[in-house]
């Protein structure tokens, strides 16, 4: 979540950059003449006032969803309406109205695909619109198919969508299924059907391994050109190829860069660390998690955000002054909380703090065996695990870190848990040099979700109830001002209720 001060700062920057397009609930508001704005407060409730020559609007701000250089997204409420809406302020030329047109085309074709593919089922509802109140994405189609007294929830995604949107379909699916499960009368909800473009089913099938077996989920692929359906057997993921990066490669690279890293560390003691870049023979040098330089084969390039200067003895003094300046700005006591060094890569800052004090988050961890940004391959796709550790009893522990609310946190974390469990069952951690001298338990890994206490999404517990009982989830809530020092304000083993149904 973002503060109103951050919103005001971003609004000034966006309007100063040139023309701005306004889109409210998918409809463009034409800006005639100059766009004006102000922030208001009535009874402690923040409101935004936008106006130009032809229109004037005031909306109550419920939440600031996105702030970036070219885009601001607000969840708002219009007076007299109970359901929330959405306002987007987008830099000229960056609007995504054509994507909405492609979604309308997809929805039309998807309806025909469902009617042809399930001739004995009746499609009684199909919609593709954002519903912020229930966290339903406007990028995913949602519907109900019924046959007699039984109904199936369904979700589908278009082939024109970017990979993160496709990957997020299961989150929308579980939210939609759970909502319908309580409201789909007079039908008995039998399960969930998920429809994805060709080539996207393997990742979903792997993710389904971590959900409850009694939950009926049917997975289908469709051909975006021929518009033909193919059912996917989620139990058959083939002979998966899995691979870890050998730890000795990481250690060798760090040893080669050690003299330079130690020299930079002496500039700002306790603020500099180094990590191997996942999948590359390079070492990232970081100030409280912020990458400022990268070493490769004896050469070091530095700068932020672009690393475009080579570090030499001739410019070492200038580099040293710059590093100290970055460290001063990226400091818990920094006065300017809006500067780019302070705000950038916040999750890496949190990661760096946990690496220094791992037992603050989990007292049973062995601090000498905590690995960051571990590259892992499953089925040809590469993933990077935030933190991987082991308890004193020898049980693996997977950590997923977030500093802002994320609807997709549970299922993203489940991906990493599944990846680690696959490698564990194939004994790859021992073979590739991880956890030397530790007798690892055969139990599935523990899964830790770590975030500021108020930044867990409201849907978290609902989604976790669909996780398999073998996925033991521990939610760790940190103090909001975590940069000033790690302090756990709540820790609990997430509770998951049983869900009726079965997987097919």
C-alpha positions in Angstrom: 0.0 0.0 0.0 1.1 3.6 -0.7 0.6 6.7 1.4 -1.2 9.8 0.4 2.0 11.7 0.5 3.5 9.3 -2.0 0.3 9.7 -4.2 0.6 13.5 -4.2 4.3 13.2 -5.2 3.5 10.8 -8.0 0.6 12.9 -9.3 2.9 16.0 -9.5 5.5 14.1 -11.4 3.1 12.4 -13.8 1.3 15.7 -14.7 4.6 17.5 -15.1 5.8 14.9 -17.6 3.1 15.9 -20.2 -0.3 14.7 -21.3 -2.3 12.4 -19.1 -5.2 10.0 -20.0 -7.9 9.3 -17.5 -9.7 5.9 -17.5 -12.5 5.2 -15.1 -13.9 1.7 -14.9 -12.6 0.9 -18.4 -14.0 4.1 -20.0 -11.8 6.9 -21.2 -12.5 10.4 -19.8 -11.4 12.8 -22.6 -9.1 15.6 -21.2 -10.0 18.8 -22.9 -7.6 21.6 -22.1 -5.5 21.4 -18.9 -6.1 18.8 -16.3 -6.3 20.1 -12.7 -6.3 18.2 -9.5 -6.4 18.6 -5.7 -6.5 16.4 -2.7 -9.4 16.9 -0.3 -10.4 15.5 3.1 -13.9 15.3 4.6 -14.3 13.7 8.0 -10.9 12.2 7.7 -11.7 10.5 4.4 -9.2 11.3 1.5 -10.7 12.4 -1.8 -9.3 13.3 -5.1 -10.8 16.1 -7.2 -10.0 16.0 -11.0 -11.4 18.5 -13.5 -10.9 20.0 -17.0 -12.9 22.2 -19.3 -15.7 19.6 -19.9 -16.0 17.6 -16.8 -15.5 17.6 -13.1 -15.3 14.5 -10.7 -14.7 13.9 -7.0 -14.0 10.4 -5.8 -13.3 8.9 -2.3 -10.0 7.1 -2.3 -10.2 3.6 -0.9 -6.7 2.5 -1.8 -3.7 3.4 -3.9 -3.1 0.3 -6.0 -0.2 1.4 -8.2 2.3 4.2 -8.4 4.9 4.3 -11.2 6.5 6.7 -13.5 3.8 6.4 -16.2 0.8 5.1 -14.3 -1.3 5.7 -11.2 -4.2 3.3 -10.3 -6.7 4.1 -7.5 -9.5 2.1 -6.0 -12.2 4.7 -5.5 -15.8 5.0 -4.5 -18.4 7.2 -6.2 -20.9 9.0 -4.0 -24.2 7.1 -3.8 -22.6 3.8 -4.9 -21.7 0.9 -2.6 -19.4 -1.0 -5.0 -15.8 0.4 -5.5 -14.5 1.6 -8.8 -11.1 2.2 -10.4 -9.4 5.2 -11.8 -6.2 5.1 -13.9 -4.1 8.1 -14.7 -1.7 7.1 -17.5 1.0 9.0 -19.3 0.0 10.0 -22.9 0.4 7.1 -25.3 0.7 4.5 -22.5 -3.1 3.6 -22.2 -4.2 0.1 -22.7 -7.6 0.5 -24.4 -6.6 -1.8 -27.3 -6.1 -4.6 -24.8 -9.6 -4.2 -23.6 -10.8 -4.6 -27.1 -8.9 -7.9 -27.5 -10.5 -9.0 -24.2 -14.0 -8.3 -25.6 -13.1 -10.4 -28.7 -11.8 -13.2 -26.5 -14.9 -13.2 -24.4 -17.1 -13.6 -27.5 -15.0 -16.5 -28.8 -14.7 -18.1 -25.4 -18.4 -18.2 -25.1 -18.6 -20.1 -28.4 -15.8 -22.4 -27.3 -17.7 -23.3 -24.2 -20.9 -24.0 -25.9 -19.3 -26.2 -28.5 -17.0 -28.0 -26.1 -19.7 -28.7 -23.5 -22.9 -29.2 -25.5 -24.7 -30.9 -22.6 -23.9 -28.0 -20.2 -25.8 -24.8 -20.0 -23.8 -21.6 -19.7 -25.8 -19.4 -17.3 -23.3 -16.7 -16.5 -20.1 -15.4 -18.2 -18.5 -12.0 -17.4 -15.1 -10.4 -17.9 -15.1 -7.3 -15.7 -13.1 -6.1 -12.7 -14.7 -6.5 -9.3 -12.4 -4.8 -6.7 -14.8 -5.6 -3.8 -14.2 -9.3 -4.3 -10.6 -9.0 -5.8 -11.7 -10.4 -9.2 -9.5 -9.5 -12.1 -10.9 -8.0 -15.2 -8.3 -9.9 -17.2 -10.0 -13.3 -16.5 -13.4 -14.5 -17.7 -15.6 -15.9 -15.0 -18.7 -18.0 -15.4 -20.9 -20.9 -14.4 -21.8 -24.1 -16.4 -24.6 -26.3 -15.1 -26.1 -29.7 -15.9 -29.1 -30.6 -13.8 -28.4 -29.9 -10.2 -24.6 -29.7 -10.6 -22.7 -26.6 -11.5 -19.0 -25.9 -12.4 -17.3 -22.6 -11.8 -15.1 -21.6 -14.7 -12.3 -19.1 -15.4 -10.5 -18.4 -18.7 -7.8 -16.2 -19.9 -7.0 -14.8 -23.4 -3.9 -15.7 -25.4 -3.0 -12.0 -25.8 -2.4 -11.6 -22.1 1.1 -11.3 -20.6 2.5 -14.3 -18.7 1.9 -12.8 -15.2 -1.8 -12.4 -16.1 -2.0 -16.0 -17.3 -0.2 -17.2 -14.2 -2.6 -15.4 -12.0 -5.7 -17.2 -13.3 -5.7 -19.8 -10.5 -5.9 -17.1 -7.9 -9.0 -15.7 -9.6 -10.3 -19.2 -10.0 -10.1 -20.0 -6.3 -11.6 -16.7 -5.4 -14.5 -17.2 -7.8 -15.1 -20.8 -6.8 -15.1 -19.8 -3.1 -17.6 -17.0 -3.8 -19.9 -19.2 -5.8 -19.7 -22.1 -3.3 -21.8 -20.0 -0.9 -24.1 -18.4 -3.5 -24.6 -20.8 -6.4 -28.0 -22.0 -5.4 -30.0 -23.9 -6.6 -27.0 -25.7 -8.0 -24.5 -27.8 -6.1 -21.0 -26.5 -7.1 -19.0 -29.6 -8.2 -15.7 -28.0 -8.9 -13.7 -25.5 -11.0 -12.7 -25.5 -14.7 -9.7 -23.6 -15.8 -9.0 -22.6 -19.4 -5.6 -21.4 -20.6 -3.9 -20.9 -24.0 -1.8 -23.7 -25.4 1.5 -24.1 -23.7 0.5 -22.7 -20.3 -0.8 -25.9 -18.6 2.4 -27.4 -17.2 3.0 -24.6 -14.7 -0.6 -24.8 -13.5 -0.6 -28.6 -13.3 2.5 -28.3 -11.1 0.8 -25.7 -8.9 -2.2 -28.0 -8.5 0.0 -30.5 -6.8 0.0 -28.3 -3.8 -3.8 -27.9 -3.5 -6.2 -30.2 -1.7 -6.8 -33.5 -3.5 -10.5 -33.4 -2.7 -11.0 -30.2 -4.7 -12.2 -30.9 -8.2 -10.2 -28.9 -10.7 -10.4 -29.6 -14.4 -7.7 -28.0 -16.6 -8.1 -27.3 -20.3 -5.9 -25.9 -23.0 -7.3 -24.2 -26.1 -5.6 -23.4 -29.4 -5.9 -19.6 -29.9 -5.9 -20.1 -33.7 -8.2 -23.1 -34.2 -10.2 -22.6 -31.0 -10.3 -26.2 -30.1 -10.2 -27.5 -26.5 -7.9 -30.2 -25.1 -8.4 -31.6 -21.5 -5.2 -31.8 -19.5 -4.6 -34.6 -17.1 -3.2 -32.7 -14.1 -1.9 -36.0 -12.6 0.4 -36.5 -15.6 3.1 -33.9 -15.7 5.5 -36.2 -17.5 9.1 -37.0 -16.7 10.0 -33.6 -15.3 13.5 -32.4 -15.6 14.7 -30.6 -12.4 18.0 -28.9 -11.8 19.7 -26.7 -9.2 22.7 -24.5 -9.6 25.6 -26.3 -7.9 26.6 -24.4 -4.7 30.3 -24.7 -5.6 29.8 -22.5 -8.6 28.3 -19.8 -6.4 31.1 -20.1 -3.9 33.8 -20.0 -6.6 32.4 -16.8 -8.1 32.2 -15.1 -4.7 35.7 -16.1 -3.9 37.0 -14.6 -7.2 35.3 -11.3 -6.4 36.1 -11.4 -2.7 38.9 -8.8 -2.6 36.9 -6.2 -4.4 33.8 -6.9 -2.4 35.7 -6.6 0.9 37.3 -3.3 -0.2 33.8 -1.9 -1.0 32.5 -3.2 2.3 35.1 -1.2 4.2 33.5 1.9 2.8 30.2 1.3 4.7 30.6 -1.5 7.2 27.4 -3.6 7.8 25.7 -2.1 4.7 27.3 -3.9 1.8 26.7 -7.5 0.7 27.3 -9.6 -2.4 25.3 -12.3 -4.2 25.7 -14.3 -7.3 23.2 -13.2 -10.0 20.9 -16.2 -10.6 21.8 -18.1 -13.8 24.8 -15.9 -14.6 28.5 -15.9 -13.8 28.3 -12.5 -12.2 28.4 -11.1 -8.7 26.0 -8.3 -7.7 27.3 -5.9 -5.1 24.5 -4.4 -3.0 23.8 -1.6 -0.5 21.1 -2.9 1.8 19.8 -5.1 -1.0 20.0 -2.4 -3.7 22.4 -3.5 -6.5 24.9 -0.7 -7.3 27.6 -2.7 -9.1 28.2 -6.0 -10.9 31.4 -7.9 -11.2 32.2 -10.3 -14.0 35.5 -11.9 -14.9 37.6 -9.2 -13.2 35.6 -6.2 -14.5 33.2 -4.2 -12.4 30.5 -1.9 -13.8 28.7 0.4 -11.4 25.8 2.9 -11.3 22.1 3.0 -10.6 19.7 2.4 -12.3 22.1 1.8 -15.2 25.5 0.2 -14.5 27.3 2.1 -17.2 30.6 3.1 -15.6 33.6 0.8 -15.2 35.3 0.9 -11.8 39.0 1.7 -12.0 41.7 2.9 -9.6 41.5 6.3 -11.3 37.8 6.8 -10.4 37.8 4.9 -7.1 37.5 8.0 -5.0 34.5 9.2 -6.9 33.0 5.8 -6.6 33.6 5.7 -2.9 31.8 9.0 -2.4 28.9 7.8 -4.4 28.6 4.6 -2.5 28.6 6.4 0.9 25.9 8.8 -0.5 23.7 5.9 -1.6 24.1 4.2 1.8 23.2 7.5 3.6 20.0 7.8 1.5 19.2 4.1 1.8 19.2 4.2 5.6 16.4 3.7 8.1 17.0 7.2 9.4 17.1 8.9 6.0 14.9 12.0 6.0 13.9 11.8 2.3 11.8 8.7 2.1 10.8 9.5 -1.5 14.3 9.3 -3.0 14.9 6.4 -5.5 17.7 4.8 -3.4 15.4 4.5 -0.4 12.3 3.2 -2.3 13.8 0.8 -4.8 14.0 -2.9 -4.4 12.4 -2.9 -0.9 12.1 -6.7 -0.8 15.8 -7.1 -1.4 16.4 -4.8 1.5 14.2 -7.0 3.7 16.0 -10.0 2.4 19.4 -8.5 3.3 18.2 -7.9 6.8 16.9 -11.4 7.3 20.1 -12.8 6.0 21.9 -10.9 8.8 19.4 -11.9 11.5 17.6 -15.1 10.3 16.7 -16.3 13.8 14.6 -13.1 14.4 12.1 -14.5 11.8 12.4 -18.1 12.9 14.4 -19.1 16.0 14.8 -22.7 14.8 16.7 -21.8 11.7 20.4 -22.6 11.3 21.8 -19.2 10.3 24.9 -20.7 8.6 22.7 -22.5 6.1 20.5 -19.8 4.6 20.7 -19.3 0.9 19.3 -16.3 -1.0 18.1 -16.1 -4.6 18.6 -19.8 -5.3 18.1 -20.6 -9.1 16.0 -23.7 -9.7 14.7 -25.3 -12.9 11.6 -27.4 -13.2 10.2 -28.5 -16.6 12.4 -26.0 -18.5 11.2 -23.0 -16.5 13.6 -21.2 -14.2 12.5 -19.8 -10.9 14.4 -18.0 -8.1 13.6 -18.9 -4.5 13.8 -15.8 -2.2 15.3 -17.6 0.7 16.0 -21.3 1.4 17.0 -22.6 4.8 16.9 -25.5 7.2 15.7 -25.9 10.8 17.9 -27.3 13.6 15.9 -30.5 13.2 16.8 -30.8 9.5 13.6 -29.7 7.9 13.8 -27.5 4.8 12.2 -24.1 5.0 11.1 -21.9 2.0 10.7 -18.2 2.5 8.6 -15.8 0.3 9.0 -12.1 1.1 6.7 -9.2 0.3 6.6 -5.7 1.5 3.4 -4.6 -0.1 0.0 -6.3 -0.4 -0.1 -9.0 -3.0 -3.1 -11.0 -4.0 -0.9 -13.6 -5.6 1.5 -14.1 -2.7 0.1 -17.6 -1.6 0.2 -19.2 -5.0 3.5 -17.7 -6.0 5.0 -19.1 -2.7 3.4 -22.4 -3.5 5.3 -22.5 -6.8 8.6 -22.2 -4.9 7.5 -24.8 -2.3 6.6 -27.2 -5.1 10.0 -26.6 -6.8 11.9 -27.2 -3.5 9.9 -30.3 -2.7 10.6 -31.8 -6.2 14.4 -31.2 -5.7 14.3 -32.6 -2.2 12.6 -35.8 -3.4 15.3 -36.2 -6.0 18.1 -35.6 -3.4 19.5 -32.7 -5.4 20.4 -30.6 -2.4 22.9 -33.1 -1.1 24.3 -33.8 -4.6 24.8 -30.1 -5.4 26.5 -29.2 -2.1 23.7 -27.5 -0.1 23.4 -27.9 3.6 26.7 -29.8 4.0 26.8 -32.2 7.0 23.0 -31.8 7.6 20.8 -34.8 7.7 17.7 -33.5 5.9 14.3 -34.7 7.0 12.0 -36.4 4.4 9.1 -34.3 5.5 7.9 -31.7 3.0 9.4 -28.2 3.4 7.9 -25.6 5.7 6.6 -22.5 3.8 7.0 -19.1 5.5 5.2 -16.0 4.2 6.9 -12.9 5.5 5.6 -9.4 5.2 4.8 -6.3 7.3 1.9 -7.3 9.5 -0.7 -5.0 7.8 0.4 -5.9 4.3 -1.1 -9.4 4.0 -3.9 -9.4 1.5 -7.4 -9.9 2.9 -7.9 -13.0 0.8 -4.9 -14.8 2.2 -6.6 -17.1 4.6 -9.3 -17.9 2.1 -6.8 -19.1 -0.5 -4.7 -21.0 2.1 -7.7 -23.2 3.0 -7.4 -24.8 -0.4 -3.7 -25.8 0.1 -2.9 -29.4 0.7 -2.4 -30.3 4.3 1.2 -31.3 3.6 2.0 -27.6 2.8 2.5 -26.2 6.3 2.3 -22.5 6.1 3.6 -20.1 8.7 2.7 -16.4 8.3 5.2 -14.0 9.9 4.0 -10.5 10.3 6.7 -7.8 10.9 6.5 -4.4 12.4 5.5 -1.8 9.8 8.8 0.1 10.2 10.8 -3.0 9.6 13.7 -1.0 8.1 14.5 0.2 11.6 15.0 -3.4 12.7 13.3 -6.7 12.4 10.6 -7.3 15.0 8.0 -10.0 14.6 4.6 -8.8 15.8 2.6 -11.9 15.0 3.4 -15.4 13.9 0.9 -18.2 13.3 0.5 -21.5 11.5 -2.1 -20.7 8.9 -5.4 -22.6 9.5 -7.0 -24.3 6.5 -10.6 -25.7 6.5 -11.5 -28.8 4.6 -13.2 -28.2 1.3 -15.7 -30.7 -0.3 -15.1 -32.1 -3.8 -12.4 -34.1 -5.6 -9.6 -33.5 -8.1 -10.0 -34.9 -11.6 
